[in-house]
Amino acid sequence: QELLRVMRTIDDRIVHELNTTIPTASFVGKVDPGQTCEELYKSLMDAHTNRERIIKNCISQTSAVVKTLKEEREKAHEDAALLKQLRKEQTKLKLMQSELSVEEVVNDRSWKVL
């Protein structure tokens, strides 16, 4: 979650990025706003793609762990430590799945600004 927070910095600063990307009248000849906007767009797209890939990868890995723990749990019904670990992994899986929803909201907000 900390990594995602850091990776969302570009979205958090999108208004500032736009304000610094579009040149004022005195800088129009010195900066190509089209190219600068294209670079900002590309970096935003890359950030969104990378974050979604990372979240889905985490979900996939955690799902595999949960599946394995459930199979072990069926064999050892009375193992309290195993049950505790299973609950912990299930909680982590739910958090990662909710991060996909958060990611969608963050992405939508950024695109609306553009």
TIGUKOL-830635 format. One line per 5 residues: number of its first residue (from 1); for each residue x, y, z of C-alpha. Coordinates in pm, 1 decimal. Each point is the difference from the previous one (the first is absolute). Example, Ala and Ser with C-alpha at 12.3 -4.5 7.8 and 13.67 -1.06 7.14 Angstrom:
2
1) 1230.0,-450.0,780.0 ~ 137.0,344.0,-66.0
END
This chain:
114
1) 0.0,0.0,0.0 ~ 290.4,232.2,70.1 ~ 143.1,-73.4,-343.5 ~ -335.7,78.3,-160.6 ~ -20.2,326.9,192.4
6) 339.3,102.6,-132.9 ~ -91.8,-113.3,-351.0 ~ -316.7,212.4,10.0 ~ 199.0,320.9,46.2 ~ -38.4,88.6,-368.8
11) -378.1,-19.8,34.9 ~ 2.6,202.9,320.3 ~ 202.3,272.4,-169.9 ~ -176.9,-3.0,-338.1 ~ -138.8,354.4,31.4
16) 344.7,130.7,90.5 ~ 152.9,-195.7,-289.0 ~ -250.8,149.4,-243.3 ~ 61.4,349.6,130.3 ~ 375.2,-38.8,-49.3
21) -38.3,-178.5,-334.7 ~ -203.8,263.5,-180.9 ~ 228.3,298.9,-58.2 ~ -95.7,355.9,77.8 ~ 0.0,256.3,-281.0
26) 363.3,94.4,68.5 ~ 119.1,-361.3,-38.2 ~ -207.9,-106.1,-301.0 ~ 295.2,12.9,-240.8 ~ 239.1,-177.9,236.6
31) -208.9,-304.8,87.6 ~ -197.9,-231.3,-227.6 ~ -325.8,-45.3,192.9 ~ -116.1,-281.1,-230.2 ~ 307.0,-209.2,66.8
36) -4.8,78.2,371.1 ~ -367.3,-98.2,26.7 ~ 67.0,-317.6,-197.0 ~ 280.8,-91.3,241.9 ~ -227.1,65.8,298.3
41) -273.8,-212.5,-157.8 ~ 244.7,-284.3,-66.4 ~ 140.1,10.4,352.3 ~ -352.9,-3.2,145.2 ~ -98.5,-296.4,-219.5
46) 317.2,-186.9,99.6 ~ -65.9,67.8,368.7 ~ -357.5,-128.3,-26.1 ~ 104.6,-310.3,-192.6 ~ 282.9,-81.9,241.1
51) -213.9,44.7,310.2 ~ -279.2,-215.9,-139.0 ~ 250.1,-269.3,-96.1 ~ 156.8,4.7,346.3 ~ -336.8,-16.9,177.4
56) -121.2,-287.8,-217.2 ~ 327.5,-184.7,53.7 ~ -38.3,38.4,378.5 ~ -359.1,-123.0,-21.9 ~ 109.5,-301.0,-202.1
61) 278.7,-91.5,241.9 ~ -215.4,49.4,308.2 ~ -283.8,-201.8,-157.0 ~ 240.3,-288.4,-54.9 ~ 112.7,15.8,362.9
66) -362.4,8.9,121.0 ~ -85.3,-299.3,-217.5 ~ 294.9,-197.0,136.4 ~ -86.9,90.9,358.7 ~ -363.5,-102.5,-53.3
71) 113.5,-337.5,-130.4 ~ 227.1,-44.2,301.2 ~ -281.4,111.4,230.2 ~ -228.2,-273.4,-134.9 ~ 261.7,-258.1,95.6
76) 71.4,146.0,345.5 ~ -327.7,130.7,140.9 ~ 129.7,73.1,348.5 ~ 316.5,194.7,-90.3 ~ -55.0,345.5,153.4
81) 322.8,146.0,-140.3 ~ -98.8,-106.0,-349.4 ~ -343.6,156.2,42.2 ~ 158.9,323.7,121.7 ~ 233.7,10.9,-299.7
86) -291.1,-74.4,-235.4 ~ -204.2,288.5,144.8 ~ 298.5,232.0,-29.9 ~ 50.6,-89.0,-366.8 ~ -372.5,32.9,-71.5
91) 5.8,348.8,152.5 ~ 299.7,91.8,-212.0 ~ -180.6,-130.0,-309.4 ~ -307.1,212.8,76.8 ~ 219.5,306.4,48.7
96) 172.8,-56.0,-333.5 ~ -334.8,-49.4,-173.6 ~ -123.3,325.9,149.8 ~ 316.1,167.5,-132.4 ~ -125.5,-76.6,-352.0
101) -309.3,208.7,75.1 ~ 212.8,277.0,147.4 ~ 220.1,-12.1,-308.5 ~ -303.2,43.6,-224.6 ~ -110.8,307.6,195.9
106) 350.5,150.8,-7.2 ~ 29.9,-60.9,-373.7 ~ -342.3,148.0,-73.4 ~ 79.7,309.5,205.1 ~ 327.1,52.2,-186.4
111) -158.7,-39.4,-343.1 ~ -278.6,245.2,86.4 ~ 263.2,264.4,76.5 ~ 164.7,-54.4,-334.8
END
